[in-house]
Amino acid sequence: MTPDERRPDRRATDPSYGVRTITDAKALSAMANPFRSRMMDALKVDGPSTASALAARTGQAVGSASHHLKVLAEAGLVEEAPELAKDRRERWWRLVDPGTRWSRADFASDTAAVTAAYAAEALTVQRQFERVQEWNANAATVPDWDDAAFATQNWMKLSPDELRQVAEELVDVLMRWSRREVPDDGVVRESVFVFSRGFPAQP
């Protein structure tokens, strides 16, 4: 067994592996658009794709999808995958990194970046809420999934450092399941959306 074979797979053991920390306003601004955000989600769920396939997936014109891909590429969030093209006319795209994260505290001296960060986060919250609404409206049509789906909320007494620890543990669980090798066992699996938030609040 070689040293590489003995080494644990960082994708399974390191929650930060492959997650890009956004440090510039350009990337944040690129993500603060509903179509571009959906396209990044589609690339995350479906893998590399063409502009025409992404347009169909996100309900927009091919020209619009191509424009948004160019914006994402200029921000360093997507890149071309030329090895997947069947001919010179076909262009495939993939995510540069499987995940992104950012902290507004990192942009305290950059007003444009802080504004972009708020816009990107507001869009994320809006899309989370819309997904929950859509699920609630259709849950009864898929009883097996309705029984498996969950929602949870808790009140805790925590310090900032303790809240960071809770966040790290939750992310570790989600990333471990996200990056696991999917068994080839004939079981039908759907893409599942899981999100959580933790912040100071009062009843």
ABEGO torsion letter per residue (X at the ends): XBAAAABBBAAAABAABGBBBBABAAAAAAAABAAAAAAAAAAAAAEBBBAAAAAAAAGBBAAAAAAAAAAAAAAGABBBBAAABABAABBBBBBABABBBBBAAAAAABAAAAAAAAAAAAAAAAAAAAAAAAAAAAAAABAAAAAABBBBBBBBBBBAAAAAAAAAAAAAAAAAAAABBBBBAGBBBBBBBBBBBBBBBBX
